[in-house]
Amino acid sequence: MEADLVVVGAGLAGLVAAAEAADAGRSVVLLDQEGEQSLGGQAFWSLGGLFLVDSPEQRRMGIRDSRELAWQDWLGSARFDREEDRWPRRWAEAYLDFAAGEKRGWLRGMGHRLFPIVGWAERGDGRAVGHGNSVPRFHVTWGTGPGVVAPFARRVREHVAAGRIATAFRHRVDGLVVQAGTVVGVQGHVLEPTAAERGRPTSRVEVATFEARAQAVLVTSGGIGGDLDLVRRAWPDRLGTPPRRMVAGVPAHVDGRMLTISTDAGANLINADRMWHYVEGLRNWDPIWDNHGIRILPGPSSLWLDATGRRLPPPNFPGFDTLGTLKHLRATGHDYSWFVLTQKIIEKEFALSGSEQNPDLTDRDIRQVLSRVRPGAPGPVEAFKRHGEDFVVADTLADLVRGMNAIADPDVPAIREPDLRSVIEARDRAIDHEFGKDLQVLAIRAARRYRGDRLSRVATPHRLLDPSAGPLIAVRLHVLSRKTLGGLETDLDGRCLRADGSPLPGLYAAGEVSGFGGGGMMGYNALEGTFLGGCLFSGRTAGRAAAAQVG
């Protein structure tokens, strides 16, 4: 095979890059170790959330946002503090300009549409200049992840039909071809065909070898989240010890292979200790891949306890500070925690991440979406409540505690009903008046001042032990692997850099493999909606730059 450009990885960043290069008139070979049925990669499984700044959707919801406020939030979250953060910081600035500028219009011109209610993710650590979003910025795609992938899959298929892009699925890259210090292609093995459904494990039986030559190679192969051993090896001391048990938020083919292959060829990997994992993971009762985990997207009302029943301290409230809560929980020495809530809370506040867990939004079914305001939890949430091994439902607190202890790890001290009752009653007393010092209750009331939260995300404050709000529910929460925040160091054209800062000729990177730009444009923390957005922006940037270089 021979082309102007080889793109390794047919996820979102790879589709964007290939489409942009082909638009510029370049010939492209698009490779992926999975089958064509996995086109779009992890983005397909996502909720389709996008980080936008001062959008029409925000303004219609009464949200006043600005590029200046977003940059303050970004810096407070990223906490750039290393010499290696030179390029990540520059990528962050460029991405903020994109998110506050042409991002929405560029996508809209391809038929992309947004759900009108803007979500408020990562509400923060309580400091104006600390981690978190000062205002809601999480824009859900109408059509979720498949709706993000569709415009670029369509563009790629049009270029395939026109002969500008050649796709090569089940082609696993095992090495880069380097001549005189320049990357001139890739080599690897063809894997046997697979009929496995998207996300399910596939064979690694090799049936042939291949080589693809090009003037440039663009790596868009993703991170390491599917290999939990790699995640544990990269786990930083600042987050405590890695979990002995966690659930996988991505399929096994998210294996980090191209990170090692690229560094072996001379590319520089930076910020490998920066990562993004959730603490609200559930074991999927109907798994697609091995050890399949699903994340709860919580509203702020659930009472969060560690494995022994102690309430988490502020600002570790649901949906506020992911990595801060992860750090606190890892210090407890246990691999899970608990939400305690009511039926009233689960009906209003629980959503599940993922396109397959939100069929109303994924299928763009307005009637189903409107059904969310009716009594009862959304269907997928109710299914987890009925079938999921992590759910305990009871009419009395004593029965709830018995159920929690029945599924607890044997080395964790049993939760005592009087102790948990004391914690809950102290919290419930704060509900009875509009004043108080319980910061979580104050945060709930503050959230309900935002129209979007009041309509669809935050339950009316009530006592957890109020029988009319029941039954009581406890949910066991696991650490769920997700994103690699560091990656291959790249300049603002997406060119991979060597350890001395010079470009490695012929090699580009985009998407998660490059830390979504520069080797980690989010620094230590994500503001959410920035993973898909980072793939879009870095894929577009690198695809256009590579096309110009080979022209």
DODOZA-139911 format. One line per 10 residues: number of its first residue (from 1); their letters; for each residue z, x, y of C-alpha. Coordinates in pm, 1 decimal, padded with zeros to 6 digits. Layout:
N
NUM) A) Z,X,Y  ... .
***
This chain:
551
1) MEADLVVVGA) 00000.0,00000.0,00000.0  -00075.6,00115.3,00349.9  -00021.5,-00041.3,00693.3  00068.8,00040.1,01051.5  00428.5,-00067.3,00990.2  00650.5,-00121.2,00685.9  00943.4,-00361.4,00733.4  01218.0,-00333.4,00470.5  01401.6,-00663.5,00435.2  01275.4,-01020.2,00478.8 .
11) GLAGLVAAAE) 01588.2,-01162.8,00640.4  01589.2,-01299.5,00994.1  01560.7,-00961.9,01171.0  01278.4,-00857.9,00937.0  01085.1,-01181.0,00992.3  01120.2,-01150.3,01368.7  01014.8,-00784.8,01369.2  00716.1,-00842.5,01139.8  00596.6,-01140.5,01343.1  00627.7,-00953.4,01673.1 .
21) AADAGRSVVL) 00442.5,-00647.4,01540.4  00165.0,-00862.1,01395.3  00139.0,-01052.2,01723.6  00066.7,-00714.4,01882.7  -00224.1,-00666.1,01642.5  -00055.9,-00427.8,01397.8  -00085.3,-00448.8,01020.6  00249.6,-00496.1,00848.2  00384.3,-00472.5,00494.0  00701.7,-00679.5,00455.8 .
31) LDQEGEQSLG) 00913.1,-00574.8,00155.1  01217.5,-00733.0,-00004.5  01400.0,-00675.0,-00332.5  01453.9,-01050.2,-00377.8  01192.3,-01316.1,-00448.2  01001.2,-01514.7,-00189.2  01244.5,-01802.4,-00242.9  01505.9,-01593.5,-00057.9  01295.3,-01557.9,00258.1  01526.0,-01556.4,00560.1 .
41) GQAFWSLGGL) 01816.2,-01389.5,00380.1  02169.1,-01467.4,00492.5  02051.2,-01654.8,00800.9  01933.5,-01939.4,00578.5  02293.3,-02001.7,00463.7  02440.9,-01997.9,00812.3  02550.4,-02282.4,01036.5  02287.7,-02162.1,01282.7  02529.3,-02088.2,01565.3  02392.1,-01901.3,01865.8 .
51) FLVDSPEQRR) 02575.4,-01740.2,02156.3  02423.8,-01854.2,02486.7  02548.8,-01809.1,02840.9  02521.6,-02072.2,03117.3  02292.6,-02293.1,02909.8  02182.8,-02647.4,02999.1  02391.8,-02767.2,02703.8  02701.3,-02603.4,02850.7  02637.1,-02748.2,03194.7  02589.4,-03097.9,03051.9 .
61) MGIRDSRELA) 02927.9,-03064.5,02880.7  03093.9,-02963.2,03207.8  03127.8,-02594.9,03112.3  03098.7,-02342.5,03394.3  02983.8,-02010.7,03250.4  02828.4,-01697.7,03392.5  02690.8,-01365.3,03283.7  02984.2,-01198.2,03463.7  03244.0,-01399.1,03267.1  03059.0,-01341.5,02940.7 .
71) WQDWLGSARF) 03052.2,-00964.7,03002.6  03425.5,-00967.0,03075.2  03482.8,-01146.7,02744.1  03247.3,-00914.1,02558.6  03419.4,-00600.4,02683.8  03762.2,-00745.5,02610.0  03654.1,-00813.5,02254.0  03441.3,-00505.8,02188.2  03696.2,-00257.1,02328.8  03439.9,00022.6,02327.8 .
81) DREEDRWPRR) 03650.9,00339.1,02303.4  03444.8,00606.2,02128.2  03183.9,00858.8,02226.8  02961.1,00688.8,01966.3  02975.5,00365.5,02169.1  02718.7,00488.5,02419.8  02425.5,00306.0,02262.4  02624.3,00005.6,02133.0  02747.1,-00062.1,02486.2  02394.4,-00041.8,02626.5 .
91) WAEAYLDFAA) 02273.5,-00277.1,02354.3  02555.6,-00516.5,02440.9  02449.4,-00523.5,02806.3  02087.2,-00584.3,02711.0  02187.1,-00859.4,02468.9  02401.0,-01032.6,02731.7  02099.5,-01036.2,02963.5  01897.6,-01190.8,02678.9  02163.8,-01453.5,02596.4  02198.0,-01546.9,02964.2 .
101) GEKRGWLRGM) 01821.6,-01533.3,03021.9  01515.1,-01588.9,02808.8  01676.2,-01635.5,02465.7  01694.8,-02014.8,02477.4  01351.1,-02061.0,02630.2  01189.8,-01813.4,02390.0  01327.7,-02002.2,02091.5  01251.2,-02341.8,02239.0  00889.2,-02242.1,02283.4  00870.2,-02202.7,01903.9 .
111) GHRLFPIVGW) 01013.8,-02548.8,01840.6  01379.8,-02449.9,01802.5  01630.7,-02713.2,01915.6  02008.5,-02721.7,01968.8  02277.1,-02976.3,01886.9  02406.3,-03106.6,02223.2  02781.1,-03041.1,02172.2  02875.4,-02677.6,02237.0  03148.8,-02539.9,02011.8  03438.1,-02319.0,02115.2 .
121) AERGDGRAVG) 03468.7,-02033.7,01865.5  03710.3,-01739.7,01886.5  03928.5,-01890.0,02158.1  04100.4,-01557.9,02202.0  04420.4,-01358.0,02198.1  04576.3,-01516.6,02507.1  04472.5,-01254.8,02764.2  04213.4,-01309.1,03037.1  04070.4,-00962.8,02972.1  04140.0,-00962.2,02597.9 .
131) HGNSVPRFHV) 03945.3,-01080.5,02295.6  03780.0,-01420.2,02286.6  03553.7,-01667.6,02461.2  03691.2,-01799.6,02789.7  03463.4,-02104.2,02755.6  03270.1,-02272.8,02472.6  02948.1,-02080.9,02396.0  02874.9,-02161.1,02028.0  02544.2,-02352.0,02019.2  02462.9,-02499.9,01676.5 .
141) TWGTGPGVVA) 02096.5,-02514.7,01580.4  01958.6,-02858.9,01502.8  01863.2,-02779.3,01143.8  02136.1,-02509.4,01103.6  02033.5,-02176.4,00947.0  01702.5,-02301.6,00804.6  01619.5,-02425.1,01153.7  01666.4,-02072.6,01292.0  01458.1,-01914.9,01015.8  01173.8,-02170.8,01022.3 .
151) PFARRVREHV) 00985.1,-02061.7,01339.0  00969.4,-01700.8,01223.0  00886.5,-01782.5,00861.0  00603.0,-01996.8,00994.6  00473.9,-01716.5,01217.6  00488.5,-01466.6,00931.2  00301.4,-01701.1,00696.2  00032.9,-01754.6,00960.2  -00011.1,-01377.6,00984.9  -00020.6,-01350.5,00604.8 .
161) AAGRIATAFR) -00300.3,-01607.1,00599.5  -00484.7,-01409.9,00867.9  -00444.8,-01081.9,00678.0  -00221.4,-00906.9,00930.2  00096.0,-00917.9,00716.6  00114.9,-00841.4,00345.3  00434.9,-00948.8,00169.4  00573.7,-00761.9,-00131.4  00871.1,-00937.9,-00286.2  01076.4,-00791.7,-00570.4 .
171) HRVDGLVVQA) 00997.5,-00447.6,-00427.8  01320.9,-00247.7,-00408.5  01311.5,00056.8,-00183.9  01479.2,00360.7,-00342.4  01388.0,00622.0,-00083.4  01208.7,00698.7,00241.3  00903.6,00922.1,00234.4  00951.9,01203.4,00487.2  00685.2,01459.0,00577.4  00741.0,01735.5,00832.8 .
181) GTVVGVQGHV) 01051.4,01558.0,00958.9  00875.9,01224.2,01012.2  00928.4,00907.2,00809.1  00584.5,00804.1,00682.5  00665.8,00541.2,00422.0  00889.6,00418.0,00143.8  00894.8,00446.9,-00233.8  01075.8,00251.3,-00499.9  01054.2,00018.5,-00795.9  00898.2,-00319.9,-00854.9 .
191) LEPTAAERGR) 01152.1,-00549.7,-01019.8  01058.2,-00808.9,-01276.7  00970.3,-01153.3,-01134.5  01251.4,-01401.5,-01090.0  01269.6,-01777.7,-01080.5  01636.9,-01773.4,-00978.6  01725.5,-02012.0,-00699.4  01801.1,-01870.1,-00357.3  02132.5,-01685.0,-00353.6  02181.3,-01669.2,-00729.3 .
201) PTSRVEVATF) 02200.9,-01330.3,-00906.3  01865.7,-01174.8,-00997.1  01754.9,-00915.8,-01250.0  01732.3,-00548.1,-01167.6  01489.0,-00468.9,-01451.7  01222.1,-00227.1,-01324.1  00862.4,-00288.5,-01427.2  00667.7,-00044.2,-01205.5  00691.6,00203.6,-00921.5  00534.7,00171.8,-00578.2 .
211) EARAQAVLVT) 00479.2,00359.4,-00255.8  00394.8,00214.4,00083.2  00268.8,00437.8,00363.8  00279.9,00358.9,00734.8  00300.9,00513.1,01078.9  00654.8,00371.2,01108.6  00921.5,00213.0,00888.8  01158.4,-00053.3,01023.1  01476.2,-00114.3,00820.2  01623.1,-00466.8,00840.5 .
221) SGGIGGDLDL) 01813.0,-00477.3,00511.4  02154.2,-00610.8,00615.7  02508.1,-00486.6,00556.7  02754.8,-00432.4,00274.5  02936.6,-00767.2,00251.9  02808.6,-00849.3,-00097.5  02965.9,-00536.8,-00250.5  03343.0,-00580.4,-00225.9  03407.8,-00227.0,-00351.3  03206.5,-00090.9,-00056.9 .
231) VRRAWPDRLG) 03398.0,-00321.4,00176.8  03729.2,-00188.3,00046.7  03614.3,00173.7,00080.6  03515.2,00115.5,00443.1  03830.9,-00084.2,00522.4  04009.5,00068.8,00825.7  04379.3,00154.8,00833.1  04422.8,-00049.6,01152.3  04368.4,-00368.5,00948.0  04621.9,-00272.3,00683.2 .
241) TPPRRMVAGV) 04541.8,-00238.7,00314.5  04229.3,-00409.7,00182.2  04284.7,-00723.6,-00025.2  04300.8,-00685.3,-00401.8  04125.8,-01020.5,-00423.5  03887.1,-01173.1,-00173.3  03589.9,-01406.9,-00188.6  03230.2,-01314.5,-00110.3  03071.5,-01482.4,00188.7  02727.7,-01340.9,00109.2 .
251) PAHVDGRMLT) 02520.5,-01295.0,-00209.7  02536.9,-00979.0,-00418.8  02202.1,-00846.7,-00293.1  02369.7,-00773.4,00043.8  02446.9,-00434.5,-00102.6  02413.0,-00176.4,00175.7  02158.2,00032.0,-00019.8  01940.2,00109.1,00279.7  02231.7,00249.7,00478.7  02268.8,00534.4,00228.9 .
261) ISTDAGANLI) 01892.9,00574.3,00186.2  01843.3,00597.6,00563.8  02126.7,00844.8,00618.5  01994.2,01059.3,00333.1  01671.2,01083.2,00531.1  01854.5,01196.7,00844.2  01957.7,00878.1,01027.1  02306.9,00863.9,01176.6  02558.0,00601.0,01063.7  02833.3,00520.2,01314.7 .
271) NADRMWHYVE) 03129.8,00284.9,01333.6  03130.8,00222.7,00959.6  03497.9,00119.0,00982.1  03419.6,-00178.4,01205.2  03379.4,-00500.4,01011.7  03415.6,-00876.7,01043.4  03582.8,-01076.6,00767.7  03731.2,-01423.9,00787.5  04080.0,-01534.1,00685.1  03998.0,-01900.9,00617.1 .
281) GLRNWDPIWD) 03798.7,-01854.3,00297.6  03790.9,-02107.2,00011.5  03674.6,-02056.5,-00343.7  03361.3,-02266.0,-00370.8  03415.7,-02534.9,-00633.4  03035.3,-02548.5,-00681.9  02933.7,-02180.9,-00642.4  02583.4,-02049.4,-00587.1  02660.0,-01678.8,-00621.7  02939.9,-01498.1,-00800.8 .
291) NHGIRILPGP) 03283.5,-01530.4,-00637.5  03121.5,-01755.2,-00375.5  03343.8,-01818.5,-00074.6  03308.7,-02080.7,00198.5  03476.5,-02054.1,00536.8  03666.9,-02337.7,00697.8  03570.1,-02377.7,01063.2  03907.2,-02508.3,01178.8  04020.3,-02694.8,01483.2  04347.0,-02572.1,01636.7 .
301) SSLWLDATGR) 04600.2,-02816.4,01488.8  04674.9,-02695.9,01134.8  05006.7,-02516.8,01088.2  04930.5,-02163.7,00965.5  05177.2,-02004.1,00724.0  05177.4,-01676.9,00535.5  05198.1,-01681.1,00155.8  05578.1,-01714.8,00166.3  05580.3,-02008.5,00409.2  05656.9,-01828.5,00735.0 .
311) RLPPPNFPGF) 05470.3,-01959.1,01038.9  05224.4,-01713.8,01191.2  05317.7,-01596.3,01542.0  05100.1,-01655.4,01852.0  04811.2,-01609.1,01911.0  04735.1,-01644.9,01540.0  04626.8,-02006.5,01559.0  04327.1,-02149.6,01370.2  04003.5,-02049.0,01541.6  04156.0,-01810.6,01796.5 .
321) DTLGTLKHLR) 04156.2,-01444.3,01689.3  03999.6,-01367.3,01352.0  04072.2,-00996.6,01323.3  04411.7,-01022.2,01490.3  04512.6,-01277.9,01228.4  04359.7,-01066.8,00950.9  04566.4,-00766.7,01064.2  04885.5,-00972.6,01068.8  04824.4,-01120.3,00725.4  04740.7,-00785.4,00565.3 .
331) ATGHDYSWFV) 05081.2,-00660.7,00682.1  05252.9,-00931.4,00474.1  05144.9,-00765.7,00149.3  04985.8,-01082.5,00011.3  04620.6,-01175.4,-00030.4  04629.7,-01535.4,00090.4  04785.0,-01767.8,00346.6  04821.8,-02145.1,00394.4  04716.1,-02423.3,00627.0  04946.6,-02724.7,00626.9 .
341) LTQKIIEKEF) 04796.4,-03034.0,00787.1  04745.5,-03408.2,00755.5  04461.5,-03635.1,00657.2  04424.3,-03720.2,01025.7  04367.0,-03352.6,01105.2  04125.1,-03284.0,00821.6  03912.2,-03582.7,00922.0  03868.5,-03462.0,01279.6  03899.6,-03085.5,01264.2  03768.7,-02946.8,00937.1 .
351) ALSGSEQNPD) 03410.7,-02830.4,00909.3  03268.8,-02586.7,00656.3  03042.8,-02298.7,00747.1  02697.2,-02294.8,00596.6  02375.3,-02491.5,00594.8  02441.9,-02639.2,00250.9  02784.4,-02766.8,00362.2  02640.5,-02954.2,00661.7  02355.1,-03165.1,00521.1  02350.7,-03397.4,00822.2 .
361) LTDRDIRQVL) 02279.9,-03114.5,01066.9  02058.9,-02922.7,00823.5  01844.1,-03229.1,00747.6  01847.7,-03334.2,01115.1  01976.4,-03676.6,01016.2  02112.9,-03845.2,01327.7  02261.6,-04133.8,01130.6  02459.8,-03895.1,00911.6  02576.0,-03697.4,01214.4  02704.3,-04013.4,01381.9 .
371) SRVRPGAPGP) 02899.0,-04095.4,01064.8  03129.3,-03801.4,01146.2  03307.9,-04014.5,01405.5  03394.9,-04279.9,01147.5  03720.5,-04264.7,00946.0  03727.2,-04014.7,00662.9  03650.6,-03645.7,00632.1  03286.3,-03531.0,00611.8  03150.1,-03557.2,00258.4  03145.6,-03182.7,00180.5 .
381) VEAFKRHGED) 03502.7,-03143.3,00310.7  03619.8,-03438.0,00103.4  03449.3,-03284.9,-00201.6  03646.3,-02962.6,-00154.2  03963.8,-03163.5,-00108.1  03902.1,-03343.5,-00438.4  03762.3,-03057.9,-00648.0  03861.7,-02730.0,-00479.9  04128.6,-02522.6,-00652.9  04276.2,-02424.3,-00314.6 .
391) FVVADTLADL) 04373.3,-02776.6,-00203.6  04706.7,-02950.5,-00257.6  04740.8,-03315.8,-00151.0  05072.8,-03501.4,-00159.7  05252.7,-03800.0,-00006.0  05582.7,-03615.7,00036.8  05673.7,-03268.2,00152.7  05866.9,-03203.6,-00168.5  05557.6,-03280.0,-00376.7  05342.8,-03067.2,-00145.1 .
401) VRGMNAIADP) 05572.7,-02766.5,-00189.1  05569.9,-02809.5,-00567.4  05190.5,-02810.0,-00560.8  05175.4,-02501.7,-00337.8  05410.7,-02307.5,-00563.1  05212.2,-02414.3,-00869.8  04900.0,-02232.0,-00745.2  05079.9,-01942.0,-00575.6  05057.1,-01586.7,-00705.8  05339.2,-01509.9,-00947.9 .
411) DVPAIREPDL) 05459.7,-01212.3,-00742.9  05500.2,-01419.5,-00422.2  05845.8,-01567.0,-00352.3  05845.7,-01942.9,-00398.0  05831.7,-02157.5,-00085.6  06151.8,-02364.4,-00047.5  06115.1,-02722.8,00067.9  06412.2,-02709.5,00312.6  06271.2,-02396.3,00476.9  05923.5,-02545.0,00520.4 .
421) RSVIEARDRA) 06069.9,-02872.6,00642.1  06261.4,-02682.0,00909.8  05942.8,-02507.8,01028.1  05745.7,-02831.9,01041.7  06020.0,-03034.1,01210.8  06056.8,-02768.9,01482.0  05684.6,-02792.4,01546.2  05692.3,-03173.1,01536.6  05964.1,-03192.5,01801.5  05721.6,-03025.8,02043.1 .
431) IDHEFGKDLQ) 05481.8,-03318.7,01998.8  05725.9,-03575.5,02137.3  05690.8,-03483.5,02504.6  05428.7,-03335.1,02731.6  05636.0,-03028.3,02816.6  05754.7,-02758.5,02579.2  05719.0,-02398.6,02475.5  05530.0,-02423.3,02145.3  05212.8,-02234.5,02237.3  05006.9,-02390.4,01960.1 .
441) VLAIRAARRY) 05090.6,-02742.7,02075.5  05008.4,-02642.2,02432.9  04677.0,-02497.2,02309.0  04594.3,-02821.5,02126.5  04653.1,-03023.3,02440.9  04450.5,-02779.4,02648.2  04162.6,-02797.6,02401.0  04149.0,-03175.1,02427.4  04071.0,-03142.0,02797.1  03726.8,-03020.0,02688.2 .
451) RGDRLSRVAT) 03509.2,-03322.0,02613.5  03340.1,-03158.9,02313.5  03673.7,-03085.7,02143.4  03813.3,-03428.8,02218.5  03503.8,-03598.2,02073.8  03458.1,-03404.0,01754.6  03693.6,-03110.2,01696.1  04058.1,-03172.4,01791.9  04276.2,-03448.4,01651.9  04513.9,-03645.4,01872.0 .
461) PHRLLDPSAG) 04846.5,-03455.2,01863.0  05084.0,-03609.4,01612.3  05379.6,-03523.0,01389.8  05278.5,-03359.7,01063.7  05554.7,-03555.1,00890.3  05439.4,-03890.2,01030.6  05357.9,-04094.9,00714.4  05084.3,-04286.2,00898.8  04892.1,-03959.0,00947.8  04912.8,-03863.9,00579.4 .
471) PLIAVRLHVL) 04879.6,-03767.9,00310.8  04996.2,-03411.8,00364.2  04752.1,-03136.4,00272.5  04800.9,-02766.8,00204.8  04504.7,-02531.4,00179.0  04528.2,-02182.0,00029.3  04314.6,-01942.1,00235.6  04154.5,-01618.4,00112.5  03996.5,-01326.8,00294.5  03620.2,-01382.1,00293.3 .
481) SRKTLGGLET) 03380.3,-01089.4,00332.7  03106.1,-01131.0,00587.2  02962.3,-00881.0,00834.9  02923.2,-00508.6,00893.9  02977.2,-00442.6,01265.3  02880.5,-00073.8,01255.8  02548.5,00063.9,01135.4  02257.9,00296.3,01194.9  02264.7,00434.6,01548.1  01958.7,00326.3,01746.9 .
491) DLDGRCLRAD) 01835.4,00363.1,02101.3  01720.1,00068.7,02310.4  01382.2,00070.9,02133.9  01546.7,00040.0,01793.5  01457.9,00400.3,01699.2  01702.5,00550.7,01452.2  01883.2,00853.1,01588.2  01995.9,01171.6,01414.8  02353.0,01299.7,01441.1  02248.9,01517.5,01738.3 .
501) GSPLPGLYAA) 02124.9,01209.8,01926.8  01753.7,01281.7,01890.8  01520.7,01014.9,01746.6  01425.4,01042.9,01379.1  01045.3,01010.3,01408.7  00896.5,00709.9,01233.9  01221.9,00524.4,01154.6  01349.1,00209.3,01324.9  01630.0,-00033.4,01240.3  01731.8,-00385.8,01341.3 .
511) GEVSGFGGGG) 01978.3,-00654.2,01241.1  02303.7,-00595.0,01058.8  02195.5,-00257.5,00921.0  02204.8,-00131.4,01281.4  02527.2,-00312.5,01372.1  02300.0,-00574.4,01533.5  02188.4,-00308.7,01778.8  02277.8,00050.3,01862.8  02509.4,00097.4,01565.9  02756.3,-00172.6,01664.5 .
521) MMGYNALEGT) 02690.8,-00370.4,01981.8  02993.3,-00596.6,01918.2  03241.6,-00311.4,01900.7  03556.0,-00415.5,01714.9  03524.6,-00795.4,01747.7  03262.3,-01065.9,01743.1  03248.7,-01358.4,01982.5  03056.2,-01563.9,01721.8  02698.5,-01683.3,01745.8  02619.7,-01315.1,01796.5 .
531) FLGGCLFSGR) 02515.9,-01230.1,01438.8  02203.7,-01445.8,01432.2  02146.7,-01367.4,01798.8  02177.8,-00995.7,01729.8  01919.3,-01023.4,01451.8  01683.0,-01211.4,01681.1  01719.5,-00968.9,01970.4  01717.8,-00642.1,01776.0  01434.8,-00759.5,01548.6  01224.4,-00858.9,01848.7 .
541) TAGRAAAAQV) 01303.4,-00535.7,02034.0  01236.3,-00301.9,01741.8  00927.8,-00492.1,01624.3  00768.3,-00471.6,01967.3  00865.4,-00105.9,02017.6  00735.6,00001.1,01676.0  00410.0,-00185.9,01737.1  00365.9,-00001.6,02067.2  00441.3,00334.1,01903.5  00184.7,00295.2,01625.6 .
551) G) -00080.8,00158.2,01858.2 .
***
